[in-house]
Amino acid sequence: MISEIVKAKLTPEAIEKSVEVQKEVNRRKGEQSRFFQLQVEKARYEADIARRRYMNVDPDNRLVSLELESAWNLRLAQLLDTEKQYEDELKRTRRRQIGNWKQKSLGWLKTSIKYGIILSCRQRIRNGLYVI
């Protein structure tokens, strides 16, 4: 009974859709990662500009020097925050990504069902169901 339900749900089309959805999810994660990379680059650039302004100020002009120093410190704090967010996002992304072995397992499962091959390995079925 359970095997009939699994056979009914695990059609080659359903497995193909699962693979397509996973590819789309991975693509979007790549875009999100690129967004965080750009944010870090922007924060580094702004911190570097603030540092150069501070270094180029006349030391006799203490008020301007103090203001530029505080701006530089603010940009450095923003840079640290942005880098931490990027690292946290990388850790989350690594945990959620599907491995190549799972995609290969889904491909094998799809082929097996399509050609009526009896599945003898419960591990492969379980891996396929994990993604679907």
C-alpha positions as a Python dict, from the first residue, in 0.01 Angstrom:
ca = {
    (1, 'M'): (0, 0, 0),
    (2, 'I'): (270, 248, 96),
    (3, 'S'): (480, 147, -203),
    (4, 'E'): (183, 220, -432),
    (5, 'I'): (143, 568, -283),
    (6, 'V'): (515, 633, -326),
    (7, 'K'): (502, 510, -687),
    (8, 'A'): (203, 732, -757),
    (9, 'K'): (374, 1040, -615),
    (10, 'L'): (722, 975, -752),
    (11, 'T'): (662, 1022, -1119),
    (12, 'P'): (947, 1127, -1350),
    (13, 'E'): (772, 1463, -1395),
    (14, 'A'): (754, 1521, -1018),
    (15, 'I'): (1122, 1440, -979),
    (16, 'E'): (1211, 1665, -1273),
    (17, 'K'): (1013, 1949, -1113),
    (18, 'S'): (1193, 1889, -785),
    (19, 'V'): (1531, 1917, -958),
    (20, 'E'): (1422, 2235, -1140),
    (21, 'V'): (1299, 2392, -817),
    (22, 'Q'): (1625, 2307, -644),
    (23, 'K'): (1825, 2465, -927),
    (24, 'E'): (1616, 2781, -900),
    (25, 'V'): (1668, 2793, -523),
    (26, 'N'): (2044, 2756, -572),
    (27, 'R'): (2042, 3032, -834),
    (28, 'R'): (1861, 3269, -599),
    (29, 'K'): (2100, 3187, -318),
    (30, 'G'): (2384, 3280, -553),
    (31, 'E'): (2218, 3614, -623),
    (32, 'Q'): (2173, 3673, -252),
    (33, 'S'): (2537, 3591, -187),
    (34, 'R'): (2640, 3835, -460),
    (35, 'F'): (2427, 4105, -295),
    (36, 'F'): (2610, 4057, 36),
    (37, 'Q'): (2946, 4063, -143),
    (38, 'L'): (2857, 4398, -300),
    (39, 'Q'): (2748, 4533, 38),
    (40, 'V'): (3086, 4440, 188),
    (41, 'E'): (3272, 4599, -104),
    (42, 'K'): (3070, 4918, -64),
    (43, 'A'): (3137, 4931, 311),
    (44, 'R'): (3511, 4879, 251),
    (45, 'Y'): (3515, 5155, -6),
    (46, 'E'): (3338, 5398, 227),
    (47, 'A'): (3570, 5310, 515),
    (48, 'D'): (3872, 5366, 292),
    (49, 'I'): (3742, 5707, 181),
    (50, 'A'): (3683, 5806, 544),
    (51, 'R'): (4036, 5695, 634),
    (52, 'R'): (4190, 5898, 350),
    (53, 'R'): (3993, 6208, 449),
    (54, 'Y'): (4111, 6172, 806),
    (55, 'M'): (4472, 6122, 700),
    (56, 'N'): (4464, 6428, 472),
    (57, 'V'): (4324, 6672, 728),
    (58, 'D'): (4545, 6946, 866),
    (59, 'P'): (4649, 6840, 1221),
    (60, 'D'): (4608, 7200, 1341),
    (61, 'N'): (4239, 7188, 1260),
    (62, 'R'): (4133, 6979, 1558),
    (63, 'L'): (3754, 7011, 1520),
    (64, 'V'): (3759, 6888, 1163),
    (65, 'S'): (4007, 6617, 1261),
    (66, 'L'): (3779, 6492, 1540),
    (67, 'E'): (3477, 6492, 1310),
    (68, 'L'): (3660, 6299, 1038),
    (69, 'E'): (3795, 6052, 1293),
    (70, 'S'): (3445, 5979, 1425),
    (71, 'A'): (3319, 5937, 1066),
    (72, 'W'): (3601, 5693, 999),
    (73, 'N'): (3521, 5497, 1317),
    (74, 'L'): (3154, 5484, 1217),
    (75, 'R'): (3244, 5346, 871),
    (76, 'L'): (3472, 5085, 1027),
    (77, 'A'): (3191, 4971, 1258),
    (78, 'Q'): (2956, 4949, 959),
    (79, 'L'): (3216, 4747, 771),
    (80, 'L'): (3248, 4500, 1059),
    (81, 'D'): (2867, 4463, 1078),
    (82, 'T'): (2839, 4406, 704),
    (83, 'E'): (3120, 4148, 704),
    (84, 'K'): (2955, 3962, 993),
    (85, 'Q'): (2620, 3956, 811),
    (86, 'Y'): (2792, 3821, 501),
    (87, 'E'): (2971, 3548, 699),
    (88, 'D'): (2645, 3450, 872),
    (89, 'E'): (2469, 3429, 537),
    (90, 'L'): (2747, 3211, 396),
    (91, 'K'): (2715, 2973, 691),
    (92, 'R'): (2337, 2949, 648),
    (93, 'T'): (2370, 2895, 273),
    (94, 'R'): (2628, 2618, 312),
    (95, 'R'): (2400, 2431, 552),
    (96, 'R'): (2101, 2443, 317),
    (97, 'Q'): (2260, 2368, -19),
    (98, 'I'): (2180, 2041, -183),
    (99, 'G'): (2483, 1831, -268),
    (100, 'N'): (2565, 1687, -608),
    (101, 'W'): (2511, 1339, -472),
    (102, 'K'): (2148, 1422, -399),
    (103, 'Q'): (2096, 1553, -750),
    (104, 'K'): (2254, 1238, -894),
    (105, 'S'): (2033, 1029, -669),
    (106, 'L'): (1727, 1212, -797),
    (107, 'G'): (1840, 1153, -1154),
    (108, 'W'): (1883, 783, -1083),
    (109, 'L'): (1541, 770, -917),
    (110, 'K'): (1378, 942, -1214),
    (111, 'T'): (1540, 699, -1460),
    (112, 'S'): (1445, 401, -1247),
    (113, 'I'): (1080, 499, -1233),
    (114, 'K'): (1069, 593, -1600),
    (115, 'Y'): (1196, 252, -1712),
    (116, 'G'): (1020, 51, -1442),
    (117, 'I'): (1337, -62, -1267),
    (118, 'I'): (1259, -194, -921),
    (119, 'L'): (1428, 18, -659),
    (120, 'S'): (1637, -199, -435),
    (121, 'C'): (1813, 70, -235),
    (122, 'R'): (1596, 234, 30),
    (123, 'Q'): (1865, 497, 90),
    (124, 'R'): (1824, 634, -262),
    (125, 'I'): (1448, 649, -222),
    (126, 'R'): (1486, 829, 110),
    (127, 'N'): (1730, 1081, -44),
    (128, 'G'): (1484, 1145, -325),
    (129, 'L'): (1196, 1197, -86),
    (130, 'Y'): (1403, 1434, 124),
    (131, 'V'): (1420, 1688, -158),
    (132, 'I'): (1062, 1647, -280),
}
